[in-house]
Amino acid sequence: MTGNAATSRNSAYDVQMAASRWVIERRASEDWSAEDQGRLDAWLNESTAHMVAYWRADQAWDRTFRAAALRRPSASLTRRDRTGMFKFLALRIAASLIVIATLSAAASYLFLGPKYVTYRTPIGGRETLKLSDGSRIEMNTDTILRFATRASQRAVILDRGEAYFEIKHDPAHPFIVEAGGRQITDVGTKFLVRGEPRHLEVALLEGRVLLSAPHGIDAPDVDLTAGSVAIATPSDTAISKRSQQALQDELSWRRGVLVFHHTTLGDAAAEFNRYNTHKLVVTDPRAAMMTIDGKFLAGDVETFTDVAEDVLHLHVERQGDETVMSR
């Protein structure tokens, strides 16, 4: 293990232990004050990692308390004895479970994780999911998304496609998106996630998200801020900055529009093909590298091919369910 990796792991352990202490203090206290809550809020707001660790520890407490509640104390004990013993056992078991969660948080989350309901959009379709907390998820064309059904879980899995997220701030319950072998943890923001065959794109419009390292890779998570775009492959993550206008153009599909700025014809055709069963084919490599600018309705293949023919002077031929463009 490298020095940096060991430091990262030790830091994560320290954060999780601090979160565990906060949960025990808040849950066991009989006189939790506004000042105490203020100290907790300040610690949570220091970083996304603090919020995620606190959420994990709080979930561990809830599971332990429910398990302890199923155990009936002996009938020979007085009510006061039974109450005191119950509180003591619940606190002790919860503390132990929280430490276990520190050592194997990912494994325990998978074992006790939420059940999901699946949502799908067809080619050319879009759908908006409105969550009970006021958050919104907008699914783009040909997208499969699984949403956690448990009220205590704010989590989705993006199996395919693209989705835009507007998430309400809840420091104790961050919103988690799993996609492309990565985990995106959000604490109240607006961001786009797009899964491609060879990479995952995460674009952040507002707020902050934490992008996990690839599964099986010993590396620290990446903290993304507004304007950041992460292109993540199974082995690497590249971060760049884009203007708000560029990000809004990338989200123009929410209005049913595709925006191209010096986009190669090959890439533009591939983007149109995401929204239409009638496919565009560019057979000539030189034609595929020509660039195009403009705004088009996502389903208006005819106007796009007219531009290719009239402006780029390409040969356009319709062949069944395909339109072939060449020089």
N, C-alpha and C positions, 0 to 999 in steps of 0.2 A: 504493500500500500504506500502511495506517495505521501509526502508531508502535507501537501495541500488537501488530499483526500481525507487524511486522518483528521486534520483540523476541521474540515467541513463536517465530518461525522460527529466529532466532539461537540462542535457548535450546535448541531441539530439536537444532540442528546441534551445539552444544557437548556436549550429553549423548551424542549418537551418537558423536562423536569420542572422548569419554572412554571410552565402552564399547568402542570399537575398540581403544584402547590397552590396556585391561584384557585383552581377548581375546588380543592379540598377546603381551602379557607372560606370561599364563598358559600359552598353547599353546607358546611358544618356550622357556620356562624349563626348565632341566634340574634345578633345585633349588627348585621351588615348595614353599614351606613352609606349615605351619599358620598362621603369622602372616600370610603373604601371603593365604591363603584368608580369614582373618578380616577383613583390610582390604577384600577384594573383597565379602564378605558384607555388611559395614557399608555399603558404597557402594550395593549392590543394594537394601538395605532402606530406603534414604533415601526412595525414591519408586517408584511403579509405572512411571513413565517410564524410570527407570534399568534396571529389569528387562526391559522391552520392548526397549530399545535394545541391551542386552547379548545378548538372545536373537537379534536380527537379525544382529548382528555375528558371533556364534558360528556361526549357520547359514551365513553367508558363508564363514567359515573352512573349515567342513566341505566345502562344495561345491568350494572351491578345492583343498583337499588331495586330494580324490578325483580331480579333473581332473589334477593334477600327477602323481599316482601312475600314471596311464596312459601317461606319457611315459617311454620307455626311454632311459637315458643311453648315450653312445657306448661301444662295447666297448673302445676304445683307452685309456679312462681307468681309473685304478686304482680299487679299491673305495673307498678313502678319499676320492679326488677326487669320485667319483660321489655318495657319501653327502653330502659337504659341499655340492656343487652342488645336489643335490636339496633339502636343507634350506634353502639360500639362496633358490632359486627359489620354493619353496613359501611361505616367509615373505614374500618380496617380492610375489608374486602375491596372496597372501591380504591383505596390507596394502592393495594397490591395490583389490581387490574390496570391501574393507570401506569404503573411502572412497566408491566408487561407490554402495554400498548406502546410505550416508549421504545422498547427493544424490537417490536415487530408490528409497527403501526400498519404497514401496507398489508401484511398477511391477515391481521385481524379485521381490517376494513373489507377485504375480499370475502372473508368467511362470514362476517356479520353484515355485509353490505346490503343495499336496498334491492328490491325487485323493480323491474322496469316495465313500462308500457311503450310499445313501438309506434312511431309516427313515420309516414312515408309521403313523399310528394312524387308525382309522375314527371316525366320529361316535359319541361315547359310549365310546370305547376309551381305554386308557392303556397305556403301556409303559415299563419301566425298563431303561436301558442301563448295564451295569457295565463300567467301563474297567479296563484292565490295571494302572493305577497306583492303583486304589482309589477313583477318582472315580465319581460316579453322575450320570446324567441321567434325569429322569422326564418323559416326554412326556405332555401332556394330550390331550384330545379333538381330532380332526380336525387333526392336526399333521404337518408334513413337515419333517424335519431331515436334513441331510447331514453325515456324520462323516468326518473325514480318515482315510485308510487308512495313511499313513506313520507308522511308530513314532516318528519324531523330531518330528512335528507334533501339537500339541494344539489342534485347531481344529474348529469346526462352523459350519454355515450354517443358520439357522432360516428356512426359506422361508415357513412359514405356521404359525399356531397359538401354542402356549404350552409352555414347558419350564422345569423347575426344575433347577438345577445345584448339586451339592455337589462342589467341586473341591479336590483335594489340593494343598498348597503345594509349589511348585517354582520358586524364584526365577529359575533360568536358563531355564525353559521355561514362560512364562505361557500360560494357556488363553484362546483367542480365540473369541468368538462374533460372527458377522456376521448382522445382522438389520435390516430396515427402512432400508437405506442407511447404517447405523452399524456401528461395531465396538466390542464390549465386551471389554476385556482384564482378565482375572481372575488373581490371584496366590495364590489359596487361600481360598475363602469359600463362602457359600451365597447364591444369588440367583435371581430369577425373571425370565424374559424373555417378554413377550407381544406378539405382533404383531397390531395392529388395522389395518383398511383405511386409516385416516387418521393413525395415530400408533403409536409403539412405547413400551411401558412396561417399565422396568427397575426392579425392587424388590430392595433389598439387605438381607438378614437378618443376615449376619455378614461381617466382613472389609472389603475395599476392591476396587472395580473402576474402570477408566478407561473412560469413554464418549467415543468420538470425536465430532468435529464432523461435521455432514452432509457427504456427498460434494460437493465443489465449493465448500464454504463455508470461507473463511479465518478460522478461529476456534480458540482453544485447546481441548484436550480437557477433559472434566469429571471430576473425581476424586470418586467417590461413596463414602460411608461407611455404616456400619450404620444402618438405619432410613430411609435416603434412598430416595425414589421419583422416578424421572425419567420425564417424559412428553415424548417427543421427536417432533417433526414434521419434515418436510423442511427447514424453515427456522429452527426454534427448539427450545430445550430448557427445560422448566420443572422445577424441583427442589422437592420438599416432603418433610416428615418425617411418618412414621407410627409408631404404637406397635407393639411386637412382637406384641401381640394382634391388631391390625388386619392385620398382615402374615400372621400364622398363619391368620386367617379367609380371607384371599385365597388361601391354599394349601390350603384345606379340600378342594379337588377331589382331592387325593392320597388322601383317605379316601372319595371318592365322594360328598361332601357339598357343598352350596351354602349359604353363610351370607349373610343379608341383614340390614342394619342401616339402617332408614329409606331403603330402596332404592325408587325409583319402580317402579311396576308394569311400565312399559315396559322399563326396564333389566333387571328381574328376568326378564321373559318372554324378552328377548333372550339372557340368560345361560342359561336353560333350553334355548333353541333350539340352543345350541352342542353340547348333549349328546344331543339327541333328533331322530329323523327326523320325529316328530309335532310340528308346530310350533304355538306359541302366538301368537295374533294379537290385539292390542288395537286395536280400531277407533275407540274414542272418545278424543280427545285429553285430555279431563278425567279419564277413567279411567286413562290412561297416566301421569298425574302423581300419582295416589294412591300412598302409600308403604306398604311392607310390611316386616315383621320376621319372622325365623324361620330355622330350619335345615331343609333338605329334601334328601332323596336326589336325586342329579342326574337319575336316570331316573324319578322319581316325579311325573310331570306331573299325575296325578289328584289327589293330595293338595294340590298347589299350586292347582289350579283349584277344589277344594273350599273352600280358605281364601278365595279370591277371591269365591266365591259366598256363603259363610256369614258371613264376617267383613266383607268390603268391600261385600257386597250387590250384586254385579255379576251381570249376565245372562251365563250361560255356555252356549255351544252348540257341540257337536261337528259339524264339517262335513268328512267324509272324513278326510284326513290333517292337518287343522287343528282347533284349538279356538279359537273366537272369543269374546272377552270384551268386554262393553260395559256401559254404565249403563242 
